[in-house]
Amino acid sequence: MFSRSSLKRQGKSAFYRNWKSCIIICFIYTVLVGGTIITINRRVDLDYRDNIPKININNFDADNNSDIVNEFINGLNGEQAKAEPEFFTSATRGVLGSLVNNVSRSGSYLFGVLNAINELLFKNRIWASVIIIIGAVLSLFYWIFVSKVLEVGNARFFLENKKYTKTKANKLILPYRLGKTTHIAYTMFLKNLYTILWSFTIVGGFIKNYSYYLVPYILAENPNMKTKDILKLSRDMMDGYKWEMFKLDISFIGYYLLGIITFNISNLVFTNPYINCTKAETYMFIRDISKTKGITNTQLLKDINLEGEVVLGEYPLYEYMLKASKQHRWLKFNYNRKYSIFDIILIFFIVAVIGYLWETLFHLFLHGEIVKKGTLHGPWLPIYGAGAVAMLVLLKSFRKNPFVYFVLAMVVCGIIEYGTSVYLELVHHMSWWDYHGYFLNINGRVCLEGLLLFATGGILITYIIAPILGNLLDKVSKKIKIILCITLVALIACDFYFSGKNPNTGEGVTSEIKESKIEEIIS
């Protein structure tokens, strides 16, 4: 017997058993699925004829394509464009600043990204229609191959979570690891297409929405099934349960109202995980009843590891009917390896040179001129090498947790960059970088954009580049490494001594500090 109270009670228990992972996966799923698809939270009249004369799009006078998109949408609504919040106009420089400003103006992550690229690379020379078309195509692609596939991954997590108390949030990407992405995307696309087409009959749309309700769960259990079999099986299994499912959905309306009152916080930390757990319980209940009835193709729902009582642990993936794809070779690098003092010194110089080339090429790309970056005169930027070495040495014990490593890398790089900026200001009374105007900067010495870039570089260095360099350096004799280290250290020591008295300065390299807050504090 279909009992809403019993299913909801079981769903709540499943949530409480593994609440951290349930909240995490719901949060990630909401961000990835809800944050990229274009959604216009404005009412649009079905009859645009009265508003069309009011639409005024001027590709030459508008500030950027986001303004054009907003002007077009507001024109269809017969509305005036709304003023932009001052908070989002404070970041006037940098990639993140441009991105945040454009997202706030366009009301869409996707259009924000496109317009930021347009501003930075093409200087607003792309027509608004091109941006709109690209946005529409990318949105459709994202909806099919990301949103709908992740919906199946989300269902897989909660199916396993029903039985296994330590189910991890990485189940969200299991469909991609199984090599069934195209098949899953195609099946989910047809499921939604049929629902949309039936919605033109009003009542038919309501019925078909529940007829195909179990499609993502069937796919999550056995993505090997043919698309037509999955759609038919969902219809057959839901026969007699559509009204019950509707009443189950309605029973959560109080929680949704609570979400409105709490500004969606309750939805994120309780309602969404709770509802997903209940839906997984419902699928397994209908699945068992359907097997008892002998409904055609229910024998293909053969993941027996999802059945039975609660188990303390994880789903035995090695027993799953499909095997996840093998890891790429680069993931097999020994990122936790040890480095000798000579390896550390040589890695310092290699990364310092890479940093120098990066800064030089980046300036060339933005300004069309080659400028010698840094305080030293040699082809290296020690701050890059120091950051790499600091991460390899100080954060060694955190390498097994990339997320924690990434956060700590931001902290380490921030301390090094901020401290170096203060030192250079005290000694030379000049600034070699200035982040004023960048999104979330601290006294112009560090900014979020730079720290994210440095931390990302740190991840690449720690998990890929340094292990490769270490393997290559292992083939070099110790004698040659000693000679290289002594030579390079001597050269950079001479550079430090000379640059201490005659630092590298000039247009595009340094800027004079007119008012030093540090000197004010010291005096």
Salt bridges, closest charged atoms under 4 A:
ASP45 OD1 - ARG43 NH1 2.15
ASP47 OD2 - ARG49 NH2 2.77
ASP67 OD1 - ARG105 NE 3.83
GLU84 OE1 - ARG105 NH1 3.41
GLU119 OE2 - ARG105 NH2 3.51
GLU151 OE1 - LYS148 NZ 2.81
GLU160 OE2 - ARG156 NE 2.80
GLU160 OE1 - LYS171 NZ 3.38
GLU221 OE2 - ARG287 NH2 2.83
ASP236 OD2 - LYS232 NZ 2.79
GLU244 OE1 - ARG4 NH1 3.98
GLU244 OE2 - LYS247 NZ 3.64
GLU281 OE1 - LYS162 NZ 3.93
ASP288 OD1 - ARG287 NH1 3.60
ASP303 OD2 - ARG156 NH2 3.04
GLU307 OE2 - ARG287 NH1 2.92
GLU314 OE2 - LYS168 NZ 3.73
ASP343 OD1 - LYS481 NZ 3.20
GLU369 OE2 - HIS363 NE2 3.41
GLU425 OE1 - ARG445 NH2 2.68
ASP434 OD1 - HIS436 ND1 2.52
ASP474 OD2 - ARG337 NH1 3.19
GLU519 OE2 - HIS429 ND1 2.73
